[in-house]
Amino acid sequence: MKKLNIIDENAFNDSHMTRLLVHDSPYFKILNFNFRKGQELPVHSHDIEGQVSIFVLEGEGEFLSKDKRISAKRGDILISDISEPHGIRADKDMRVLVTIAPPI
Amino acid sequence: MKKLNIIDENAFNDSHMTRLLVHDSPYFKILNFNFRKGQELPVHSHDIEGQVSIFVLEGEGEFLSKDKRISAKRGDILISDISEPHGIRADKDMRVLVTIAPPI
């Protein structure tokens, strides 16, 4: 059993998105990304089995897919196959928690 | 790809904890629990392989284990083996996101 606080552990950075590896095990990989307004995780995909969840702790922006944008705000959770193109872009400073199972 | 908002989809209830099944797949199971002050998910465990993460979206309380209490606040994430006794108790109205992999 372990605990950490993603707000305490991972700050924003004006020049790029920040990334915190929260947990990695045979069961899932958990990451926290922080985005200043305008920063993004470009649309990408991996040709493997599994799913990813993206949960918005704070801020606003958009979940990105190959051909559309889906609004993202606090409390939103997006679930996508890892093989389906997905990304994130912030309109207001945004903290998200990403869970990948099985881990990549 | 699907999106939902756990704040819009799951209200608090004065008489008991509320539970929303967010997602269930071969890869992970995702749930949202809301606790009014004083409500709790009692300490429990399952004798199976896998891990659970508990992420605090809002509120304050404690993560419970067999013999100790660990403070819980916004941005905290607890990771536990499913086989290790774990629970949650709220001191202030609390929304948490729980991810179980592989799904139970």
Backbone of each chain as ProteinMPNN parsed JSONL, in Angstrom:
{"seq_chain_A": "MKKLNIIDENAFNDSHMTRLLVHDSPYFKILNFNFRKGQELPVHSHDIEGQVSIFVLEGEGEFLSKDKRISAKRGDILISDISEPHGIRADKDMRVLVTIAPPI", "coords_chain_A": {"N_chain_A": [[0.851, -1.184, 0.0], [0.634, 2.129, -0.955], [0.875, 5.707, -0.914], [0.549, 8.783, -2.652], [0.59, 12.318, -3.422], [-0.53, 13.89, -6.217], [-0.608, 16.587, -6.779], [1.162, 17.763, -5.002], [3.482, 16.509, -5.871], [3.975, 17.041, -8.559], [4.603, 19.734, -10.503], [3.452, 22.51, -12.592], [4.826, 23.512, -15.797], [6.035, 26.224, -17.611], [7.062, 25.916, -20.166], [6.665, 23.366, -21.189], [4.546, 20.437, -21.169], [4.169, 18.565, -18.118], [5.161, 15.453, -16.618], [4.405, 12.786, -14.517], [5.357, 9.726, -13.252], [3.256, 7.732, -11.624], [2.718, 5.143, -10.806], [3.722, 1.806, -11.551], [3.103, -1.389, -12.511], [2.593, -4.983, -12.917], [-0.097, -4.887, -13.421], [-1.319, -2.337, -13.955], [-0.442, 0.887, -15.334], [0.119, 4.069, -14.053], [-0.145, 7.491, -14.583], [0.505, 11.005, -14.2], [-0.309, 13.923, -15.876], [0.424, 17.335, -16.373], [-0.836, 20.278, -17.787], [-0.176, 23.441, -18.992], [-2.256, 26.149, -20.111], [-2.883, 25.77, -23.527], [-0.878, 23.904, -23.918], [-0.216, 20.512, -25.028], [-0.838, 16.948, -25.343], [-0.002, 15.274, -28.018], [-2.117, 13.695, -30.496], [-2.019, 10.206, -30.522], [-1.306, 6.666, -30.852], [-1.097, 3.175, -29.94], [-0.291, 0.073, -31.272], [-1.503, -2.125, -29.747], [-3.148, -4.43, -27.497], [-5.54, -3.379, -25.022], [-6.651, -0.769, -22.728], [-7.04, 2.761, -22.033], [-7.596, 5.154, -19.489], [-8.532, 8.527, -18.989], [-8.594, 10.986, -16.665], [-9.966, 13.982, -15.457], [-8.688, 16.077, -13.113], [-8.49, 18.796, -12.556], [-9.076, 21.935, -14.28], [-9.583, 22.775, -17.79], [-10.264, 21.68, -21.136], [-9.643, 19.796, -24.065], [-10.365, 16.483, -25.099], [-8.671, 14.693, -27.53], [-9.214, 13.103, -30.651], [-8.769, 11.103, -33.635], [-10.199, 12.545, -35.533], [-11.86, 14.309, -34.221], [-12.826, 16.635, -31.53], [-13.356, 16.518, -28.104], [-15.007, 18.013, -25.491], [-13.417, 18.706, -22.347], [-13.548, 18.637, -18.864], [-13.359, 19.237, -15.26], [-13.837, 16.246, -13.484], [-14.564, 14.811, -15.665], [-14.189, 11.754, -17.452], [-12.415, 9.974, -19.825], [-12.508, 7.091, -21.793], [-10.595, 4.951, -23.736], [-9.621, 2.677, -26.327], [-6.24, 1.571, -26.427], [-5.225, 1.37, -28.893], [-6.642, 3.135, -30.378], [-6.541, 6.365, -31.79], [-5.632, 9.021, -29.614], [-5.551, 11.977, -27.553], [-4.702, 15.013, -25.697], [-5.573, 18.383, -24.955], [-5.057, 21.525, -23.44], [-7.179, 24.182, -22.339], [-7.416, 25.669, -20.097], [-5.234, 25.71, -17.282], [-4.45, 22.407, -16.539], [-4.831, 19.339, -14.874], [-4.38, 15.93, -15.208], [-5.163, 12.466, -14.676], [-3.882, 9.479, -15.772], [-4.557, 6.184, -16.65], [-3.349, 3.057, -17.587], [-4.058, -0.068, -18.855], [-3.534, -3.417, -19.863], [-0.249, -2.477, -18.541], [1.807, -0.413, -20.642]], "CA_chain_A": [[0.0, 0.0, 0.0], [1.42, 3.356, -0.967], [0.086, 6.896, -1.225], [1.226, 10.034, -2.952], [-0.308, 13.383, -3.863], [-0.015, 14.329, -7.521], [-0.468, 18.049, -6.779], [2.424, 18.04, -4.304], [4.632, 15.866, -6.512], [4.189, 17.416, -9.96], [4.269, 21.137, -10.78], [3.314, 22.925, -13.993], [6.009, 24.13, -16.377], [5.556, 27.137, -18.658], [7.542, 25.625, -21.517], [6.217, 22.054, -21.687], [3.746, 19.531, -20.334], [4.966, 17.791, -17.165], [4.744, 14.056, -16.557], [4.809, 12.08, -13.292], [5.007, 8.298, -13.187], [2.664, 7.508, -10.295], [2.761, 3.724, -10.436], [3.879, 0.879, -12.663], [3.063, -2.761, -11.994], [2.079, -5.864, -13.971], [-1.556, -4.729, -13.573], [-1.598, -1.068, -14.632], [0.514, 1.982, -15.236], [-0.624, 5.285, -13.726], [0.654, 8.687, -14.842], [-0.159, 12.315, -14.088], [0.181, 14.961, -16.78], [-0.058, 18.702, -16.143], [-0.752, 21.099, -18.993], [-0.536, 24.851, -19.003], [-3.12, 26.541, -21.234], [-2.254, 25.696, -24.845], [-0.005, 22.731, -24.054], [-0.974, 19.321, -25.394], [-0.277, 15.631, -25.634], [-0.528, 15.083, -29.374], [-2.842, 12.462, -30.799], [-1.117, 9.084, -30.774], [-1.906, 5.367, -30.534], [-0.14, 2.065, -29.92], [-0.984, -1.06, -31.86], [-1.52, -3.227, -28.776], [-4.367, -4.639, -26.727], [-5.634, -2.688, -23.748], [-7.401, 0.484, -22.693], [-6.505, 3.87, -21.247], [-8.575, 6.118, -18.977], [-7.972, 9.866, -18.736], [-9.527, 11.601, -15.708], [-9.601, 15.393, -15.254], [-8.746, 16.544, -11.717], [-8.797, 20.226, -12.597], [-8.815, 22.603, -15.544], [-10.491, 22.548, -18.912], [-9.59, 21.511, -22.413], [-10.302, 18.89, -24.993], [-9.816, 15.189, -25.465], [-8.505, 14.676, -28.978], [-9.166, 11.822, -31.342], [-8.223, 11.27, -34.967], [-10.919, 13.529, -36.338], [-12.762, 15.188, -33.485], [-12.417, 17.15, -30.241], [-14.425, 16.302, -27.131], [-14.708, 18.925, -24.38], [-12.928, 18.048, -21.127], [-13.569, 19.486, -17.665], [-13.201, 18.526, -13.986], [-14.778, 15.152, -13.274], [-14.714, 14.027, -16.9], [-13.293, 10.63, -17.693], [-12.456, 9.418, -21.174], [-11.937, 5.751, -21.906], [-10.263, 4.681, -25.14], [-8.664, 1.616, -26.605], [-4.892, 2.115, -26.617], [-4.986, 1.35, -30.346], [-7.43, 4.212, -30.998], [-5.801, 7.62, -31.604], [-6.16, 9.848, -28.523], [-4.646, 13.021, -27.094], [-5.28, 15.98, -24.749], [-5.12, 19.755, -25.104], [-5.6, 22.34, -22.341], [-7.602, 25.57, -22.522], [-7.056, 26.261, -18.804], [-4.265, 24.811, -16.654], [-5.176, 21.145, -16.446], [-4.146, 18.168, -14.306], [-5.116, 14.706, -15.518], [-4.625, 11.184, -14.237], [-3.992, 8.527, -16.881], [-4.345, 4.793, -16.231], [-3.177, 2.184, -18.755], [-4.109, -1.477, -18.458], [-2.326, -3.673, -19.095], [0.74, -1.409, -18.723], [2.643, -0.407, -21.849]], "C_chain_A": [[0.89, 1.238, 0.0], [0.525, 4.524, -1.359], [1.009, 7.999, -1.685], [0.194, 11.048, -3.411], [0.242, 13.985, -5.149], [0.141, 15.851, -7.598], [0.851, 18.438, -6.106], [3.633, 17.59, -5.121], [4.945, 16.383, -7.909], [3.685, 18.83, -10.238], [3.971, 21.344, -12.264], [4.654, 23.48, -14.476], [5.56, 24.976, -17.57], [5.975, 26.711, -20.065], [7.136, 24.254, -22.047], [5.314, 21.362, -20.671], [4.665, 18.826, -19.325], [4.319, 16.427, -16.948], [5.281, 13.434, -15.276], [4.397, 10.618, -13.412], [4.536, 8.016, -11.763], [2.876, 6.066, -9.851], [2.949, 2.88, -11.685], [3.958, -0.523, -12.081], [2.609, -3.668, -13.131], [0.598, -5.617, -14.289], [-1.939, -3.453, -14.31], [-0.453, -0.089, -14.447], [-0.294, 3.247, -15.014], [0.31, 6.484, -13.855], [-0.17, 9.923, -14.535], [0.517, 13.256, -15.082], [-0.416, 16.294, -16.371], [0.186, 19.521, -17.399], [-1.073, 22.541, -18.653], [-1.466, 25.084, -20.181], [-2.344, 26.471, -22.55], [-1.328, 24.505, -25.027], [-0.846, 21.51, -24.4], [-0.136, 18.056, -25.45], [-0.847, 15.279, -27.001], [-1.234, 13.739, -29.542], [-1.842, 11.363, -31.16], [-1.881, 7.797, -30.492], [-0.804, 4.321, -30.536], [-0.9, 0.838, -30.398], [-0.916, -2.282, -30.938], [-2.889, -3.289, -28.118], [-4.368, -3.773, -25.476], [-6.416, -1.391, -23.867], [-6.701, 1.505, -21.802], [-7.678, 4.706, -20.748], [-7.845, 7.425, -18.698], [-8.984, 10.625, -17.889], [-9.052, 13.016, -15.393], [-9.798, 15.794, -13.801], [-9.089, 18.024, -11.669], [-8.459, 20.801, -13.959], [-9.854, 22.274, -16.597], [-9.687, 22.393, -20.185], [-10.379, 20.596, -23.304], [-9.581, 17.547, -25.022], [-9.772, 15.178, -26.991], [-8.608, 13.248, -29.502], [-8.702, 12.108, -32.769], [-8.878, 12.44, -35.703], [-11.916, 14.372, -35.552], [-12.164, 15.633, -32.156], [-13.608, 17.006, -29.31], [-14.089, 17.165, -25.926], [-14.336, 18.142, -23.127], [-12.946, 19.036, -19.973], [-13.433, 18.607, -16.428], [-14.273, 17.448, -13.828], [-15.03, 14.316, -14.52], [-13.732, 12.872, -16.918], [-13.524, 10.119, -19.106], [-11.857, 8.026, -21.126], [-11.775, 5.43, -23.385], [-9.448, 3.403, -25.233], [-7.303, 2.263, -26.82], [-4.586, 2.233, -28.115], [-5.749, 2.458, -31.093], [-6.697, 5.535, -30.759], [-6.457, 8.502, -30.539], [-5.095, 10.856, -28.101], [-5.393, 13.973, -26.176], [-4.713, 17.366, -25.073], [-5.809, 20.614, -24.059], [-5.999, 23.735, -22.8], [-7.371, 26.373, -21.243], [-6.145, 25.26, -18.13], [-4.968, 23.535, -16.169], [-4.28, 20.066, -15.839], [-4.99, 16.945, -14.622], [-4.384, 13.489, -14.961], [-4.92, 10.165, -15.333], [-3.68, 7.122, -16.352], [-4.37, 3.898, -17.452], [-3.147, 0.738, -18.298], [-4.326, -2.358, -19.679], [-1.277, -2.598, -19.396], [1.483, -1.54, -20.042], [4.102, -0.435, -21.407]], "O_chain_A": [[1.78, 1.381, 0.839], [-0.471, 4.341, -2.059], [2.121, 8.143, -1.176], [-0.934, 10.691, -3.749], [1.348, 14.525, -5.167], [0.935, 16.35, -8.395], [1.562, 19.326, -6.576], [4.688, 18.221, -5.069], [6.057, 16.191, -8.402], [2.481, 19.084, -10.211], [4.212, 20.458, -13.085], [5.505, 23.866, -13.675], [4.808, 24.511, -18.427], [5.333, 27.088, -21.045], [7.253, 24.005, -23.247], [5.328, 21.673, -19.48], [5.814, 18.524, -19.646], [3.105, 16.266, -17.075], [6.472, 13.541, -14.98], [3.228, 10.311, -13.645], [5.324, 8.057, -10.818], [3.171, 5.795, -8.687], [2.408, 3.192, -12.745], [4.811, -0.796, -11.237], [2.27, -3.175, -14.207], [0.098, -6.087, -15.311], [-2.794, -3.482, -15.196], [0.375, -0.215, -13.545], [-1.286, 3.479, -15.705], [1.412, 6.491, -13.307], [-1.398, 9.892, -14.602], [1.742, 13.37, -15.123], [-1.603, 16.386, -16.06], [1.261, 19.471, -17.996], [-2.127, 22.829, -18.087], [-1.468, 24.311, -21.138], [-1.266, 27.054, -22.668], [-1.019, 24.128, -26.157], [-2.04, 21.469, -24.106], [1.088, 18.089, -25.585], [-2.043, 15.014, -27.128], [-0.97, 12.782, -28.815], [-0.948, 11.556, -31.983], [-2.986, 7.837, -29.95], [0.285, 4.549, -31.065], [-2.03, 0.596, -29.972], [-0.357, -3.32, -31.291], [-3.675, -2.343, -28.172], [-3.307, -3.468, -24.931], [-6.794, -0.972, -24.961], [-5.889, 1.161, -20.943], [-8.637, 4.942, -21.482], [-6.704, 7.434, -18.237], [-10.103, 10.88, -18.334], [-7.877, 13.229, -15.096], [-10.925, 15.846, -13.309], [-9.888, 18.455, -10.836], [-7.658, 20.235, -14.703], [-10.852, 21.599, -16.34], [-8.574, 22.905, -20.302], [-11.61, 20.607, -23.311], [-8.352, 17.482, -24.975], [-10.718, 15.602, -27.654], [-8.141, 12.305, -28.863], [-8.288, 13.226, -33.076], [-8.216, 13.213, -36.394], [-12.733, 15.076, -36.146], [-11.149, 15.103, -31.704], [-14.736, 17.331, -29.68], [-12.988, 17.058, -25.387], [-14.865, 17.059, -22.876], [-12.421, 20.144, -20.088], [-13.395, 17.381, -16.53], [-15.462, 17.707, -14.016], [-15.633, 13.246, -14.448], [-12.595, 12.994, -16.462], [-14.654, 9.868, -19.525], [-10.822, 7.807, -20.496], [-12.697, 5.612, -24.18], [-8.677, 3.081, -24.328], [-7.218, 3.377, -27.337], [-3.798, 3.078, -28.54], [-5.528, 2.685, -32.283], [-6.272, 5.801, -29.635], [-7.67, 8.709, -30.551], [-3.898, 10.622, -28.267], [-6.576, 13.775, -25.901], [-3.54, 17.508, -25.418], [-7.005, 20.458, -23.813], [-5.27, 24.391, -23.544], [-7.158, 27.584, -21.285], [-6.267, 24.061, -18.382], [-5.975, 23.606, -15.464], [-3.127, 19.902, -16.236], [-6.187, 16.925, -14.335], [-3.163, 13.488, -14.801], [-6.063, 10.011, -15.764], [-2.664, 6.908, -15.691], [-5.296, 3.965, -18.261], [-2.326, 0.354, -17.465], [-5.226, -2.078, -20.471], [-1.395, -1.883, -20.391], [1.755, -2.649, -20.502], [5.001, -0.436, -22.248]]}, "seq_chain_B": "MKKLNIIDENAFNDSHMTRLLVHDSPYFKILNFNFRKGQELPVHSHDIEGQVSIFVLEGEGEFLSKDKRISAKRGDILISDISEPHGIRADKDMRVLVTIAPPI", "coords_chain_B": {"N_chain_B": [[-14.27, 4.813, -27.86], [-15.274, 6.66, -25.136], [-16.95, 9.082, -23.081], [-17.666, 10.337, -19.832], [-19.067, 12.337, -17.163], [-18.298, 12.252, -13.856], [-19.261, 13.827, -11.816], [-21.598, 14.975, -12.786], [-23.032, 12.641, -13.164], [-23.333, 11.233, -10.782], [-24.73, 11.713, -7.736], [-24.53, 12.896, -4.28], [-25.716, 11.156, -1.343], [-27.643, 11.478, 1.558], [-28.069, 9.357, 3.249], [-26.543, 7.138, 2.631], [-23.435, 5.964, 1.196], [-22.768, 6.605, -2.285], [-22.596, 4.902, -5.438], [-21.129, 4.572, -8.581], [-20.924, 2.792, -11.525], [-18.435, 3.215, -13.703], [-17.011, 2.099, -15.803], [-16.423, -1.071, -17.312], [-14.416, -3.624, -18.315], [-12.43, -6.141, -20.035], [-9.976, -5.276, -19.198], [-9.843, -3.308, -17.105], [-11.749, -2.219, -14.229], [-13.753, 0.529, -13.465], [-14.84, 2.714, -10.999], [-16.934, 5.131, -9.341], [-17.146, 6.513, -6.168], [-19.136, 8.301, -3.877], [-19.009, 10.034, -0.84], [-20.739, 11.264, 1.897], [-19.818, 13.35, 4.68], [-18.608, 11.346, 7.254], [-19.583, 8.987, 6.191], [-18.629, 5.696, 4.986], [-16.568, 3.288, 3.237], [-16.259, 0.197, 4.281], [-13.357, -1.501, 5.635], [-12.017, -4.004, 3.593], [-11.161, -6.963, 1.666], [-10.037, -8.941, -1.148], [-9.3, -12.216, -2.023], [-7.512, -12.378, -4.334], [-5.43, -11.965, -7.271], [-4.053, -8.797, -8.306], [-4.463, -5.173, -8.431], [-5.642, -2.156, -6.831], [-6.48, 1.246, -7.391], [-7.085, 4.284, -5.687], [-8.352, 7.395, -6.084], [-8.524, 10.755, -5.103], [-10.862, 13.065, -5.914], [-12.246, 15.222, -4.785], [-12.756, 16.64, -1.489], [-12.15, 15.38, 1.886], [-10.618, 12.913, 3.979], [-9.979, 9.62, 5.14], [-7.828, 7.0, 4.112], [-8.287, 3.625, 4.766], [-6.679, 0.911, 6.403], [-5.846, -2.403, 7.536], [-4.87, -1.935, 10.099], [-4.296, 0.749, 10.318], [-4.753, 4.333, 9.678], [-4.696, 6.489, 6.957], [-4.208, 9.746, 5.974], [-6.363, 11.426, 3.653], [-6.733, 13.468, 0.84], [-7.665, 15.922, -1.696], [-6.242, 15.081, -4.801], [-4.685, 13.089, -3.787], [-3.517, 9.756, -4.229], [-4.05, 6.385, -3.628], [-2.522, 3.257, -3.737], [-3.107, -0.155, -3.719], [-2.67, -3.667, -3.125], [-5.258, -5.869, -4.175], [-5.733, -7.886, -2.465], [-4.97, -6.937, -0.042], [-6.181, -5.573, 2.966], [-8.385, -2.803, 2.661], [-9.967, 0.436, 2.761], [-12.242, 3.299, 2.941], [-12.927, 6.449, 4.452], [-14.903, 9.328, 5.011], [-14.252, 12.693, 5.978], [-14.96, 15.136, 5.119], [-17.339, 15.931, 2.576], [-16.804, 13.749, -0.056], [-15.446, 12.744, -3.148], [-14.399, 9.965, -4.935], [-12.349, 8.178, -7.288], [-12.131, 4.919, -8.353], [-10.042, 2.388, -9.497], [-9.717, -0.837, -10.753], [-7.624, -3.483, -11.481], [-6.58, -6.626, -12.707], [-10.113, -6.52, -13.679], [-12.51, -7.17, -11.064]], "CA_chain_B": [[-13.97, 5.999, -27.056], [-16.481, 7.194, -24.489], [-16.686, 10.055, -22.017], [-18.762, 10.756, -18.945], [-18.634, 13.193, -16.056], [-18.765, 11.567, -12.638], [-19.983, 14.793, -10.972], [-22.942, 15.063, -13.354], [-23.724, 11.348, -13.187], [-23.479, 10.581, -9.472], [-24.964, 12.667, -6.642], [-24.373, 12.422, -2.903], [-26.957, 10.755, -0.675], [-27.43, 11.699, 2.99], [-28.206, 8.156, 4.084], [-25.542, 6.105, 2.332], [-22.469, 6.149, 0.112], [-23.303, 6.294, -3.611], [-21.65, 4.128, -6.26], [-21.383, 4.629, -10.024], [-20.028, 1.979, -12.36], [-18.001, 4.077, -14.801], [-16.52, 1.299, -16.932], [-16.034, -2.442, -16.979], [-13.897, -4.266, -19.521], [-11.463, -7.181, -19.634], [-8.712, -4.661, -18.785], [-10.007, -2.706, -15.773], [-13.079, -1.795, -13.793], [-13.628, 1.874, -12.904], [-16.015, 3.07, -10.202], [-16.887, 6.377, -8.568], [-17.889, 6.494, -4.906], [-19.295, 9.582, -3.187], [-19.254, 9.863, 0.591], [-20.992, 12.389, 2.778], [-19.036, 13.322, 5.925], [-18.962, 10.264, 8.171], [-19.869, 7.733, 5.468], [-17.403, 4.958, 4.694], [-16.496, 1.966, 2.61], [-15.515, -0.51, 5.33], [-12.152, -2.254, 5.256], [-12.334, -5.3, 2.998], [-10.137, -7.43, 0.731], [-10.448, -10.088, -1.95], [-8.123, -13.077, -2.119], [-7.19, -12.555, -5.752], [-4.352, -11.159, -7.836], [-4.445, -7.522, -8.893], [-4.297, -3.978, -7.608], [-6.685, -1.137, -6.884], [-6.062, 2.618, -7.095], [-8.175, 5.141, -5.188], [-7.906, 8.762, -6.361], [-9.462, 11.698, -4.481], [-11.203, 14.233, -6.744], [-12.553, 16.322, -3.878], [-13.088, 16.24, -0.127], [-11.081, 14.925, 2.779], [-10.976, 11.768, 4.803], [-8.88, 8.711, 5.436], [-7.741, 5.659, 3.562], [-8.22, 2.703, 5.896], [-6.094, -0.412, 6.2], [-6.217, -3.299, 8.634], [-4.518, -1.428, 11.423], [-3.945, 2.161, 10.369], [-5.507, 5.284, 8.897], [-3.786, 7.352, 6.197], [-5.007, 10.91, 5.583], [-6.714, 11.482, 2.225], [-7.222, 14.77, 0.398], [-7.691, 16.104, -3.146], [-4.979, 14.81, -5.479], [-4.056, 11.882, -3.249], [-3.839, 8.459, -4.822], [-3.597, 5.225, -2.866], [-2.46, 2.018, -4.517], [-3.094, -1.298, -2.803], [-3.063, -4.965, -3.656], [-6.667, -6.153, -3.885], [-5.736, -8.84, -1.348], [-4.597, -6.231, 1.187], [-7.382, -4.885, 3.453], [-8.407, -1.37, 2.36], [-11.287, 1.065, 2.878], [-12.238, 4.771, 2.841], [-13.887, 7.13, 5.318], [-14.905, 10.765, 4.694], [-14.416, 13.726, 7.007], [-15.712, 16.161, 4.381], [-17.939, 15.283, 1.396], [-15.65, 13.223, -0.782], [-15.656, 11.975, -4.389], [-13.189, 9.227, -5.301], [-12.373, 7.321, -8.472], [-11.483, 3.646, -8.017], [-9.729, 1.58, -10.681], [-9.348, -2.195, -10.349], [-7.06, -4.208, -12.627], [-7.682, -6.825, -13.654], [-11.415, -6.283, -13.046], [-13.094, -8.22, -10.215]], "C_chain_B": [[-15.266, 6.502, -26.43], [-16.078, 8.137, -23.375], [-17.906, 10.177, -21.13], [-18.183, 11.625, -17.855], [-19.186, 12.63, -14.756], [-19.514, 12.526, -11.702], [-21.429, 14.919, -11.463], [-23.733, 13.763, -13.141], [-24.019, 10.755, -11.822], [-23.569, 11.61, -8.35], [-24.571, 12.058, -5.292], [-25.732, 11.975, -2.381], [-26.712, 10.831, 0.835], [-27.445, 10.402, 3.796], [-27.201, 7.05, 3.767], [-24.584, 6.582, 1.233], [-23.155, 5.881, -1.226], [-22.193, 5.731, -4.497], [-22.072, 4.228, -7.717], [-20.396, 3.705, -10.725], [-19.688, 2.808, -13.591], [-17.659, 3.241, -16.031], [-16.153, -0.094, -16.449], [-15.619, -3.112, -18.279], [-12.957, -5.377, -19.082], [-10.185, -6.594, -19.024], [-8.77, -4.04, -17.398], [-11.468, -2.373, -15.514], [-12.895, -0.451, -13.111], [-14.943, 2.246, -12.232], [-15.821, 4.446, -9.602], [-17.739, 6.176, -7.322], [-17.961, 7.913, -4.372], [-19.671, 9.312, -1.734], [-19.611, 11.202, 1.215], [-20.075, 12.242, 3.991], [-19.517, 12.184, 6.826], [-19.273, 8.951, 7.478], [-18.558, 7.015, 5.146], [-17.642, 3.701, 3.867], [-15.643, 1.15, 3.583], [-14.298, -1.266, 4.776], [-12.552, -3.643, 4.76], [-11.163, -5.717, 2.114], [-10.699, -8.614, -0.044], [-9.195, -10.918, -2.19], [-7.819, -13.422, -3.576], [-6.02, -11.646, -6.136], [-4.891, -9.814, -8.319], [-4.25, -6.376, -7.921], [-5.464, -3.023, -7.812], [-6.039, 0.227, -6.637], [-7.292, 3.401, -6.654], [-7.681, 6.577, -5.267], [-8.963, 9.739, -5.838], [-9.652, 12.92, -5.383], [-11.518, 15.435, -5.876], [-12.905, 15.779, -2.501], [-11.876, 15.814, 0.669], [-11.567, 13.741, 3.59], [-9.754, 10.934, 5.091], [-8.988, 7.466, 4.575], [-7.565, 4.731, 4.766], [-7.474, 1.434, 5.493], [-6.437, -1.234, 7.432], [-5.99, -2.636, 9.987], [-4.081, 0.029, 11.431], [-4.849, 3.01, 9.484], [-4.5, 6.212, 8.24], [-4.619, 8.529, 5.695], [-5.207, 10.95, 4.071], [-7.272, 12.859, 1.904], [-7.154, 14.832, -1.127], [-6.311, 15.876, -3.766], [-4.243, 13.598, -4.946], [-4.47, 10.66, -4.048], [-3.223, 7.372, -3.955], [-3.58, 4.038, -3.804], [-2.274, 0.86, -3.55], [-3.291, -2.575, -3.588], [-4.531, -5.191, -3.293], [-6.77, -7.063, -2.663], [-5.386, -8.202, -0.003], [-5.835, -5.466, 1.683], [-7.302, -3.374, 3.223], [-9.837, -0.85, 2.462], [-11.126, 2.578, 2.815], [-13.264, 5.319, 3.835], [-13.77, 8.623, 5.068], [-15.052, 11.628, 5.943], [-15.133, 14.946, 6.43], [-16.218, 15.489, 3.12], [-16.851, 14.966, 0.366], [-16.101, 12.449, -2.021], [-14.349, 11.268, -4.717], [-13.431, 8.398, -6.56], [-11.53, 6.085, -8.15], [-11.264, 2.852, -9.295], [-9.155, 0.236, -10.227], [-8.841, -2.947, -11.578], [-6.322, -5.463, -12.143], [-9.016, -6.675, -12.937], [-11.844, -7.454, -12.18], [-14.467, -8.58, -10.772]], "O_chain_B": [[-16.246, 6.741, -27.136], [-15.0, 8.009, -22.796], [-19.041, 10.127, -21.604], [-16.971, 11.654, -17.64], [-20.401, 12.542, -14.578], [-20.317, 12.082, -10.881], [-22.364, 14.963, -10.663], [-24.951, 13.79, -12.961], [-24.864, 9.867, -11.704], [-22.593, 12.298, -8.053], [-24.316, 10.858, -5.187], [-26.771, 12.368, -2.912], [-25.711, 10.319, 1.336], [-26.9, 10.348, 4.899], [-27.032, 6.123, 4.56], [-24.9, 7.482, 0.456], [-24.034, 5.022, -1.303], [-21.015, 6.046, -4.324], [-23.234, 3.997, -8.051], [-19.184, 3.822, -10.543], [-20.554, 3.072, -14.426], [-17.975, 3.621, -17.159], [-15.646, -0.278, -15.343], [-16.394, -3.157, -19.235], [-12.711, -5.544, -17.887], [-9.401, -7.315, -18.407], [-7.852, -4.221, -16.598], [-12.288, -2.264, -16.426], [-12.001, -0.289, -12.281], [-16.017, 2.111, -12.818], [-14.692, 4.884, -9.379], [-18.886, 5.735, -7.395], [-16.972, 8.646, -4.405], [-20.528, 8.479, -1.438], [-18.864, 12.171, 1.077], [-19.61, 11.143, 4.295], [-20.708, 12.084, 7.121], [-19.231, 7.898, 8.114], [-17.505, 7.646, 5.046], [-18.741, 3.147, 3.812], [-14.44, 1.383, 3.698], [-14.243, -1.612, 3.595], [-13.316, -4.358, 5.409], [-10.271, -4.912, 1.845], [-11.701, -9.213, 0.348], [-8.143, -10.374, -2.526], [-7.863, -14.582, -3.988], [-5.676, -10.701, -5.426], [-6.057, -9.711, -8.699], [-3.919, -6.574, -6.752], [-6.17, -3.073, -8.819], [-5.161, 0.358, -5.784], [-8.391, 3.209, -7.175], [-6.711, 6.943, -4.602], [-10.154, 9.57, -6.1], [-8.726, 13.705, -5.588], [-11.105, 16.551, -6.189], [-13.299, 14.622, -2.354], [-10.739, 15.875, 0.201], [-12.76, 13.587, 3.851], [-8.649, 11.447, 5.262], [-10.077, 6.944, 4.336], [-6.785, 5.023, 5.673], [-7.623, 0.945, 4.373], [-7.229, -0.806, 8.272], [-6.807, -2.758, 10.899], [-3.551, 0.507, 12.434], [-5.603, 2.495, 8.659], [-3.558, 6.67, 8.886], [-5.645, 8.317, 5.049], [-4.326, 10.556, 3.308], [-8.161, 13.359, 2.592], [-6.651, 13.912, -1.772], [-5.321, 16.431, -3.289], [-3.29, 13.124, -5.563], [-5.615, 10.54, -4.485], [-2.046, 7.425, -3.596], [-4.517, 3.834, -4.576], [-1.403, 0.888, -2.681], [-3.993, -2.584, -4.599], [-4.99, -4.758, -2.235], [-7.753, -7.024, -1.922], [-5.49, -8.843, 1.043], [-6.478, -4.777, 0.891], [-6.296, -2.741, 3.542], [-10.796, -1.599, 2.273], [-10.015, 3.084, 2.654], [-14.328, 4.733, 4.035], [-12.662, 9.141, 4.928], [-15.852, 11.342, 6.834], [-15.814, 15.684, 7.141], [-15.582, 14.554, 2.633], [-16.076, 15.841, -0.02], [-17.006, 11.618, -1.959], [-13.299, 11.907, -4.772], [-14.552, 7.979, -6.852], [-10.377, 6.191, -7.733], [-12.191, 2.664, -10.084], [-8.227, 0.185, -9.42], [-9.536, -3.039, -12.59], [-5.5, -5.358, -11.233], [-9.055, -6.699, -11.707], [-11.575, -8.607, -12.518], [-15.15, -9.443, -10.221]]}, "name": "protein", "num_of_chains": 2, "seq": "MKKLNIIDENAFNDSHMTRLLVHDSPYFKILNFNFRKGQELPVHSHDIEGQVSIFVLEGEGEFLSKDKRISAKRGDILISDISEPHGIRADKDMRVLVTIAPPIMKKLNIIDENAFNDSHMTRLLVHDSPYFKILNFNFRKGQELPVHSHDIEGQVSIFVLEGEGEFLSKDKRISAKRGDILISDISEPHGIRADKDMRVLVTIAPPI"}
